[in-house]
Every structure is written in C-alpha cells, then in structure tokens.
Amino acid sequence: MLKTAEFVSLGHPDKTADFISEYILDRALEQDPKVKYAVEVMVKGNTVVLGGEVCSNIELKNIEIYVKDAIRKIGYDEHYHQIWGENALDVTSLKIINLIGCQSCEILQGVENGGWGDQGVFAGYACQGEGLLPRELFLAKKLNNALYTKALKSDNLGLDIKTQITIDNKGKIKTAIVAIPMLKPQDLTSFIEKTLGACPAELIINGTGNYTCHSAIADCGITGRKLACDFYSTTCPVGGGSPWAKDASKADVSLNILARKLAVQHLKDNDEVFVYLSSCIGRSTLPSATLKCVKNDQVTWQNLEGDFSPRAVIKDLGLDKPVFADLCAKGITAI
C-alpha cells in the first residue's frame, strides 16, 4: 500500500494568511492576555483583507504595520521584491482592507462564564517514528522546511514551496514531488536526497516546467485551508476547524493542540494513539474525551479524565501568551 502526504511553506498564500492572523493575535495578546479574537485573512495580489471579530480594550491602530511586519518575517521583504519584482507579493505596495468588528455578546457571555467559545469535535494523533508522525508526513515536512530555509538565503529560489512524499509499505520513498519558484534552473537533486537521507525512486521538481510567478500574485490565500498539512495528513481525521486565526478560548485552537499533547503522552509502547475530544459552547466540561490505542493491530479504548476547562487547558498549554505566530510556523504537530 502506498501512502502520500503533502506540506507547504509559510510562503504559500494560505499559510501566509494564517501567519498574518496569528501575528496580529500575538500583538493583541501583548496588550491584553484575555483578548477574544477571531480574524480571518485573505491575501490576493498585493491586497490583504481582514475580517472577523475582536473583543478587548486593545489598540489596533497599528494593524497595517502588523500585517507588513508579518509578511516581512515570512521573507517577503523589500530585498525579496527587488529580486522577484511582479512575480511575488510586494510588501512595499500593500493594500489592507480592515473589516474587523466586535465579538457577538451572546458568544462573549458564555466565554466570560468559563465556557468554551465554540462547539465541535477534535482529534489528536501520535505514532512511533521520527517526529511521532506518519513517515510520509514527517519527510514532506522535513524537506519543505529545509527548502524554505535554503530559499530564505537564496537570490534564485522562491518561498512559495510545496512538497509531497509517497512511500511504500516498507517505508521507502517511491515518489518525491517539489514545487519551488526558480528564476533560473537549479539542480536540487543532491540537496533533496541528502535531506531525505535516501534517493527517491522518482523525483519530480516543478512538474509544470517553469515556476516563477508565485505567492498571492499567482494564487489566492485564505486562512484555514491547509488542514491536512497542519494536522496528520490522511492518517487521522481532522477534528474541528483550523487552529489558526483564533484566540485560545476557541476550542479549535486549544482542544486540537491538547489532543496532540495527550496522544503523545499516551503513546508509550503503543504503535499509534488517537485522541477524540468534543466541546459545547458556553460549557467548561467536555461531552466526551476518548483515547484509542493501537498495538500489534489490537485496539483498546478508554475515557480520559481531567480538568479540560478552558481556564485549565489554556494555562497548561501556555496559550495566554504571544506564542501563536511561532506555533503557526512550526505546526501543532511539533508539540
């Protein structure tokens, strides 16, 4: 049986959108650790659209500066624009449309009473192996991160990178696919093979040929669209929604991260661990918290006990601090 996983860099338009929202959230948390935040981002061309709700006494008058700083931190700075010109996102000519409003008073009421900010189901996963992740996903992520680091130092390679790895049932790499912008042809074969620690049976670099126009110039980026990359590829169901673009009172953030942490904690000598959590808006207790362990093809189930209230989870995970841009860059599976 063949298994395939994909990963994308922060330079991909969807992840750029995720990172912008998380960067703004960090700036808000610096002013108010109790801020309530849910801001979606769309990036197309050199226009950034912000839409959502914020509840706090914080100042957002510097939001344009925050957006530009986030884009620069990804690597789309003035130097990058000098190299790539109209082929990539240009921070120097950015237009920002701010459609942020106030959070619903009904939602706020439930959150202030110690309940979760939304309802949903959430899944966490861990398995034996590097990174405690499926091998195909670990390799796709490892290769992507290496290429992104290389591109940040290059005047020829671009930052909008996608990698995809297919392995066989023995864990050998059958196919490696890389999409990376290039101003002029560059042979990355040896770098890729060294990073992967193996020679793929088939290596495809920029399968459509030339790849120069990239980032939000070539594609529209929207928050929350890279869930398979952010979570566990096809190995585990995606629980709830995106962990990005929201503060920690939203279960999509905290319970997805908690589910991964619990899966890692219970892995021990199991082959795989799945964690399933659910929440109810305005309530602090969880309707369900279940652990599924797989060892030697034998499956066992048990209910999880503990204080899974927003207050306890946020404190345990340190999510009342400006850590979200870094989490977005590393991914929740780095936990």
N, C-alpha and C positions, 0 to 999 in steps of 0.2 A: 504494500500500500504506500502511495506517495502522499507526503504532507507538505503544504506550502504555507508560508507566512510572508507578509509584507511589512515594511516600516518606512516612515517618511521623516525627513529632517524638519527642523524649525523653519527652514527656508521655504518649505511647501506652503502654499497660500492658506490652507486650512489650519495648519499648525501656527502660522504667523498670526492668524485671527485669534486662536486660543491664547497665545503668548501675550498679545496686546491686552486682552481682557484680564489675564492673571497679573500682569504688570501693574495695571491700574488698581486692581484689588489690593495688591501689596502696598501701594501708596496710600490707599484708603485706610488699611489696617494700621499703618504707621500713625495715622491721626486718631483712629478710633477702633480699638480691638473688637468692639461689639457691632461694627458696621454690618448692615444687611445689604447684600449685593447680589445682583443677577443681571449681568450685562453681556449680551451677545454682540459679536463683531462680524461685519462683512467687509472684505477688502477686495476691491476690483479696480484695476488700473492703479492710479495714484490717489484713489478715494477710499477713505475708511468711514464706515457707517457704524455708529454705536447706538444700540437700542436695548432698553431694559429698565430695571428699577434699582434705586439705591435709597436706603433709609438710614440717615445719620446726620450729625451736625458738621460733617466734614466739608472742606472746601474742594470743589472740583474745577476751580477756575483755571488750573494748570493742566487740564486734561489733554490739551493739544500737545503740550510738552511731554507728557507721559507717553502718549501714543508714539511720538517721534523717537523718544528715548528707547522704547521697547523695540522699535524697528531697527534702530542702530545696534542694539545689543544682539539682535539676531545676526547682524552682519551687513544689513542693507544700509550702509552709511554713505557719507559723501565720497569716500575713496572708491567704494564699490560702484557708485553711479558713474564716476569718471571712467571706469573700466568698461562697464556694460551699457551705459547710455540708455536708450529707449528700450532695450531688451529686458529690463528688470525694474522692479519697484524703485521709485525715486523719492527718497525722504525729503529732498530739497523742494519738491513741488507738491507736497501732500495736501489734499483737501479733506477736512474732517467734518462729518455731519453728526451732530450730537442729538440723539433722540432719547436720552435717559430721563426717566420720570421717577415718581415716588412709589415705593412698595405698597401694595394693597393693604389697607388697615386690617382686613379680615385675616390675611396671612400673618401680618405682624403680630396680631393679638395672640395667636397660637404659639408663635415662636417665643414671645416675651414671657409666656407662661411655662416655658421649659420644654415645649414640644418640638418635634421635627418640622422643618419648613416645607416638606412635601411628602407625598406617599410614593411607594414604589417597591420594587424587588431588586436585590443586588447580589452579585456573585463574585466570589474570590477564588483564586486557584494558585496552587503551587505543586511542583513535581520535582523529582530527583533530577540532577543535572546542572549544568552551568547556569547561573542566574536563577535557579529554581524555576525555570521556564521551559516550555517546549523547545527542543533543539532548533527547529526551523525558525522560530521567532527570535530566539537568542542570537542566532547567526545573522539574521536580517537586521536586527537592531545593532549588533556589534559592527557590521560592515557599514551601515549607514552612519553611525557615529564617527567611525574612522574617516570616511569620505568627507563628512561635514567638517571635521577638524582640519583635514587637508585643504579643503576648499577655502576655509577662512584665511589661510596663509597664501593662497594662490592668486595670480593675476589671470589665470586661464580657466579655472574651474568655478562653476556657479554653486549657489547654496540650496537650490530647489532640487532635492535629491530623493529618489525613491529606490528602495532595494527590495528584492524578492528572492527567497530561497526555497527550493524544493528538495526534500531529502527522501531517500527510500527507507524501507523498513529496517535497514541496518544502520541508519543514521548517516549514510554517505550522501554528499551533496550531488544531486543529479543535475540541477539547473540553478544558476545564479544569474539574476537579471538586475542590471543597474541602469537607472536613468539619471544623468548628471549633466548640467549645462557645460558646454565647452566652446570657447571662442575659436580654438583651432584643435585639430585632432590630437589626442594624447593617449598613449597606451597605458592603461591602468591595470593590465593583467597581473603583473607580478605583485603589485600592491594589494590587489584584491585577494590573490592566492595566499599571500603572507598573512593578511588579516584573518582570513578564514581558517588558515592552518591546513589547507587542502586545495587540490586542483579540482574545481567542479567539472563534471563530465561535459557540461555545456555552459559557456559563459556568454551572455548577451549584454553588450554595452550600447545603450541608446539604439534600441531596436528599430526606431523610425528613421535613423540616419542622423542628420544634423539636429542639434538641440541647443539653441541659443536663447530664444525668447522664453522667459520663464517668470516665476513668481506670480504676483497678482496681475501682471501685464498679460500673461498667457492664460490665466485661469482665475476664476472667482473663488476666494477663500471665505469659508464660514465656520464659526465655532462649532465644535461637537461633531464633526463629520469623519473623524479618523478613529472611531471607536475600536475597531479590530486591532489597530496599531497601539492604541492606548491601553488596551486590556490584553487578551490572551489569544488573539487570532481566532481560529476556528475550534480550538480545543475546549473552550469553556463558553457558556452563554454570556452575552453582555447583559449585565444587570443594570436596570435603571437607565440613566442617560449619561451624558458626558460629565466627567468630574471637574471640568474646567468652566470658567465664566460665572462661578457662584461662590458665595461665602460658605463657611463650614456648617452653618445651620441647615443647609440644604443636604438632604440625605444622599443625593447623587455624588456629592463630594466625600463626606465623612464615612458613610457606610460602605462605599466602594473601596476606599482606602483601608478601612477597618477589615473588610472581608479578605483582602490580600494579606494583611498582617496576621489575621487569625489562621489563614491557610498555611502560611509559613511556619507559624508557631506549632501547629499540629502535624507538620509533615513528618518529623522524626524519622522512623524507619518505614513509613508508608511510601508507596510508589507515587501516588497522587492524592491531593486533598482538594475538595470543593467545599466552599462555604456559601450558604444561601441565607440572606437576611431580608427582612421586609420592614417597612415603616408606615406609620399613619400620620398624616399631617395634624399638628397640634397635640400629638401624644408623645410622651417620652419613652414609653415601653414599646418594644418591638412585637408585632403579632407573631413573628417566627424568627428563629435563629437556629440553623441546622448545619451539621457537619457531616460530610460524606468522605469516607476514607477508602482508598483502593490499594490493596496489597496482594500481589500474586493473583490478580484477577478476582479476588474476593472483596466484596463491598460491604462496609458497615456504616450504619447511620447513628447519629446521636443528636440530641438537642443541646444547644450551647446555653450556658447560664452566665449571668454577669450583669453589670450596670451598663446598659447600652443607651443611656440617655444622651441627648446632645451635649450636655454640660460635661459628662464624664468622658465621652469619646473625643470631643474637641480638645480637652485638657490632655488626655492620654497621647493623642497624636500631635500635639503642639500646633494645632491649626488656628489658633487665635493670634498667630504671628505672621509677618510678611514672608511666607515661605512658598507662595503659590507659583510664582514665575519659575522658581527653581524646580518645583515638583513637575510643572508642565514640561520643562526642558528634559528632565530625567525620566519622567513617566512614573505612574504609581507602582508599576511592577519592579521598580528599583528598590522598593521598600522591602 
